[in-house]
Amino acid sequence: MRLSRYLLPTLKENPAEAQVVSHRLMLRAGMIRQEAAGIYAWLPLGLRVLRKIERIVREEMDRAGAIELLMPTLQLADLWRESGRYDAYGAEMLRITDRHKRELLYGPTNEEMVTEIFRSYVSSWRSLPLNLYQVQWKFRDEQRPRFGLMRGREFLMKDGYSFDLDEAGAQRSYNRMFVAYLRLFARMGIKAIPMRAETGPIGGDLSHEFIVLAQTGESAVYCDGRVLELPIPDADIDYAGDLQPVIDAWTAPYAATEDVHDTARFERDVTPGHRVHTRGIEVGQIFYFGTRYSVPMKANVTGADGMNVPIHGGCYGVGVSRLLGAIIEASHDEHGIVWPASVTPFALGLVNLKSGDVRTDEACEALYAQLQAAGLDVLLDDTDDRAGAKFARMDLIGLPWQLIVGPRGLDVGMVELKQRSNGERRELSIEAAVQVLVASYPNEKDHPHE
């Protein structure tokens, strides 16, 4: 992509309305624009990151055996009356009446609708287990939307739902999602700690929130610091096998949100040198809720004994749009964002230090074509801005690599390669720089940008 033809409205100063780092940097980097309180337009740079996060989520859900579908954003109020949640949910639900006086709502979650879909098509235990998921926009009318994407009103979410014959089967489904969540967050370059949590309006009696530790987080969290050192399951983990040892390893160390924190147990079980009391950002939550929805909504299947029984369910959410904020909170410096390679909007920024100079332009065009042919997404800064402005913009938007081409370097056959994460700069030949960049993204040809 040529920057001269791209929409990238960066800002030099911090916006007054932005209270946390991620909100400030997303606005300054031209990733989002606020259209109303808690509602944002996604500008091209932000959308590229969002799509990469979606891709990772889908890959890990598919690997764990979940099946994607897509449900509408508007739901009938009658479905929620069946479950008993319509009046209980509260003012966060946006309630709508259409021209025919039908009562609708803009879905904050989809337990009722997916249960209605399930009961329409599945009637036998032989079709279980089943896990359905979607990536869809949600709306919750927060009283005080703040912190940008961290507590917005409209947000993109992966919500998944498991259906099993009994509690034992539902626990296995829960374990599969637990492991899949460990993997997908790690692939995005963040460490999300599973912590015991309240089930809230979803219901049930078993839940874990996946928390990224950050002082700008919404709620207090408590954990044994040794949980931060646990290994992430490998990509070839057998989801059909026994995952309980992995679950046990991750749930043995103390880790809890403030809602379920047990001070006495924390002080008894965690040595002072390992006690972590900080704040955290919730990026996902999983629930087992048993027959909470299947009983009132009559979502039954015929068991092996011929008897009709209500299914046992669970639900599994990932805050897809919120993850951008969490990743930035975890990965930035005084100059701007520092994107992990897996979610960066572009693999590198190619900086032409003297646009209009024939030799420099030709070198940049050749590099641009060569790197794109190798499968890398390249942002070519071909503007006529000053060098200092170009460097500041590249640092702000946080691409992992900057390849800097200027007349003086070309005089001796060299270019400069800067790694954003550590600021290291190297003078290399053009061939050597290309080799470093291609080696840094070995799988890019398998995952071209959408």
ChimeraX attribute file (.defattr): number of C-alpha atoms within 10 A of each C-alpha:
attribute: neighborCount
match mode: 1-to-1
recipient: residues
	/A:1	16
	/A:2	14
	/A:3	16
	/A:4	12
	/A:5	11
	/A:6	13
	/A:7	13
	/A:8	18
	/A:9	14
	/A:10	16
	/A:11	16
	/A:12	11
	/A:13	10
	/A:14	14
	/A:15	13
	/A:16	7
	/A:17	11
	/A:18	16
	/A:19	14
	/A:20	17
	/A:21	22
	/A:22	26
	/A:23	25
	/A:24	20
	/A:25	27
	/A:26	26
	/A:27	22
	/A:28	23
	/A:29	25
	/A:30	20
	/A:31	24
	/A:32	23
	/A:33	17
	/A:34	12
	/A:35	9
	/A:36	9
	/A:37	16
	/A:38	23
	/A:39	19
	/A:40	18
	/A:41	13
	/A:42	15
	/A:43	17
	/A:44	16
	/A:45	21
	/A:46	22
	/A:47	16
	/A:48	19
	/A:49	21
	/A:50	21
	/A:51	17
	/A:52	19
	/A:53	22
	/A:54	19
	/A:55	16
	/A:56	18
	/A:57	23
	/A:58	20
	/A:59	13
	/A:60	21
	/A:61	24
	/A:62	14
	/A:63	16
	/A:64	20
	/A:65	18
	/A:66	22
	/A:67	16
	/A:68	16
	/A:69	12
	/A:70	11
	/A:71	16
	/A:72	12
	/A:73	15
	/A:74	16
	/A:75	21
	/A:76	18
	/A:77	21
	/A:78	15
	/A:79	18
	/A:80	21
	/A:81	15
	/A:82	15
	/A:83	18
	/A:84	15
	/A:85	16
	/A:86	16
	/A:87	11
	/A:88	11
	/A:89	13
	/A:90	11
	/A:91	12
	/A:92	13
	/A:93	19
	/A:94	16
	/A:95	17
	/A:96	16
	/A:97	12
	/A:98	8
	/A:99	7
	/A:100	6
	/A:101	8
	/A:102	11
	/A:103	14
	/A:104	18
	/A:105	19
	/A:106	20
	/A:107	24
	/A:108	22
	/A:109	21
	/A:110	20
	/A:111	22
	/A:112	24
	/A:113	16
	/A:114	19
	/A:115	22
	/A:116	17
	/A:117	12
	/A:118	17
	/A:119	16
	/A:120	10
	/A:121	9
	/A:122	16
	/A:123	17
	/A:124	16
	/A:125	20
	/A:126	12
	/A:127	13
	/A:128	16
	/A:129	18
	/A:130	18
	/A:131	22
	/A:132	20
	/A:133	23
	/A:134	20
	/A:135	21
	/A:136	18
	/A:137	19
	/A:138	20
	/A:139	23
	/A:140	20
	/A:141	19
	/A:142	17
	/A:143	11
	/A:144	11
	/A:145	17
	/A:146	18
	/A:147	21
	/A:148	27
	/A:149	25
	/A:150	26
	/A:151	17
	/A:152	21
	/A:153	23
	/A:154	20
	/A:155	21
	/A:156	19
	/A:157	24
	/A:158	22
	/A:159	24
	/A:160	25
	/A:161	25
	/A:162	26
	/A:163	27
	/A:164	24
	/A:165	25
	/A:166	18
	/A:167	16
	/A:168	11
	/A:169	17
	/A:170	23
	/A:171	19
	/A:172	19
	/A:173	27
	/A:174	24
	/A:175	19
	/A:176	23
	/A:177	28
	/A:178	23
	/A:179	22
	/A:180	25
	/A:181	27
	/A:182	21
	/A:183	20
	/A:184	21
	/A:185	25
	/A:186	14
	/A:187	19
	/A:188	21
	/A:189	16
	/A:190	20
	/A:191	20
	/A:192	24
	/A:193	26
	/A:194	27
	/A:195	25
	/A:196	22
	/A:197	22
	/A:198	21
	/A:199	18
	/A:200	9
	/A:201	10
	/A:202	19
	/A:203	17
	/A:204	18
	/A:205	13
	/A:206	17
	/A:207	24
	/A:208	23
	/A:209	27
	/A:210	27
	/A:211	26
	/A:212	25
	/A:213	24
	/A:214	17
	/A:215	15
	/A:216	18
	/A:217	20
	/A:218	14
	/A:219	16
	/A:220	18
	/A:221	25
	/A:222	23
	/A:223	23
	/A:224	21
	/A:225	17
	/A:226	13
	/A:227	18
	/A:228	13
	/A:229	8
	/A:230	11
	/A:231	11
	/A:232	17
	/A:233	14
	/A:234	9
	/A:235	10
	/A:236	7
	/A:237	13
	/A:238	13
	/A:239	17
	/A:240	11
	/A:241	9
	/A:242	12
	/A:243	16
	/A:244	14
	/A:245	9
	/A:246	16
	/A:247	16
	/A:248	10
	/A:249	12
	/A:250	22
	/A:251	17
	/A:252	10
	/A:253	18
	/A:254	23
	/A:255	29
	/A:256	25
	/A:257	24
	/A:258	17
	/A:259	12
	/A:260	14
	/A:261	19
	/A:262	15
	/A:263	10
	/A:264	8
	/A:265	10
	/A:266	20
	/A:267	12
	/A:268	10
	/A:269	12
	/A:270	17
	/A:271	11
	/A:272	11
	/A:273	8
	/A:274	12
	/A:275	18
	/A:276	18
	/A:277	15
	/A:278	15
	/A:279	20
	/A:280	23
	/A:281	25
	/A:282	25
	/A:283	26
	/A:284	24
	/A:285	25
	/A:286	26
	/A:287	26
	/A:288	26
	/A:289	21
	/A:290	24
	/A:291	23
	/A:292	19
	/A:293	26
	/A:294	24
	/A:295	16
	/A:296	13
	/A:297	20
	/A:298	17
	/A:299	23
	/A:300	22
	/A:301	22
	/A:302	17
	/A:303	17
	/A:304	11
	/A:305	6
	/A:306	10
	/A:307	9
	/A:308	15
	/A:309	20
	/A:310	23
	/A:311	29
	/A:312	26
	/A:313	30
	/A:314	29
	/A:315	25
	/A:316	24
	/A:317	23
	/A:318	25
	/A:319	20
	/A:320	23
	/A:321	25
	/A:322	22
	/A:323	26
	/A:324	23
	/A:325	23
	/A:326	27
	/A:327	23
	/A:328	22
	/A:329	24
	/A:330	20
	/A:331	18
	/A:332	19
	/A:333	15
	/A:334	8
	/A:335	14
	/A:336	24
	/A:337	27
	/A:338	23
	/A:339	27
	/A:340	20
	/A:341	18
	/A:342	17
	/A:343	23
	/A:344	23
	/A:345	26
	/A:346	23
	/A:347	26
	/A:348	25
	/A:349	27
	/A:350	26
	/A:351	24
	/A:352	26
	/A:353	25
	/A:354	19
	/A:355	19
	/A:356	13
	/A:357	12
	/A:358	10
	/A:359	15
	/A:360	20
	/A:361	19
	/A:362	13
	/A:363	16
	/A:364	23
	/A:365	15
	/A:366	11
	/A:367	21
	/A:368	20
	/A:369	12
	/A:370	13
	/A:371	19
	/A:372	13
	/A:373	11
	/A:374	15
	/A:375	19
	/A:376	24
	/A:377	20
	/A:378	24
	/A:379	21
	/A:380	23
	/A:381	25
	/A:382	22
	/A:383	17
	/A:384	14
	/A:385	13
	/A:386	11
	/A:387	15
	/A:388	10
	/A:389	12
	/A:390	19
	/A:391	16
	/A:392	14
	/A:393	20
	/A:394	25
	/A:395	25
	/A:396	24
	/A:397	26
	/A:398	28
	/A:399	25
	/A:400	26
	/A:401	26
	/A:402	25
	/A:403	24
	/A:404	22
	/A:405	23
	/A:406	22
	/A:407	19
	/A:408	12
	/A:409	16
	/A:410	15
	/A:411	10
	/A:412	9
	/A:413	13
	/A:414	21
	/A:415	22
	/A:416	18
	/A:417	25
	/A:418	18
	/A:419	15
	/A:420	20
	/A:421	18
	/A:422	9
	/A:423	12
	/A:424	10
	/A:425	15
	/A:426	14
	/A:427	15
	/A:428	16
	/A:429	17
	/A:430	18
	/A:431	12
	/A:432	13
	/A:433	19
	/A:434	18
	/A:435	12
	/A:436	12
	/A:437	20
	/A:438	16
	/A:439	11
	/A:440	14
	/A:441	15
	/A:442	12
	/A:443	12
	/A:444	17
	/A:445	13
	/A:446	8
	/A:447	11
	/A:448	10
	/A:449	15
	/A:450	7
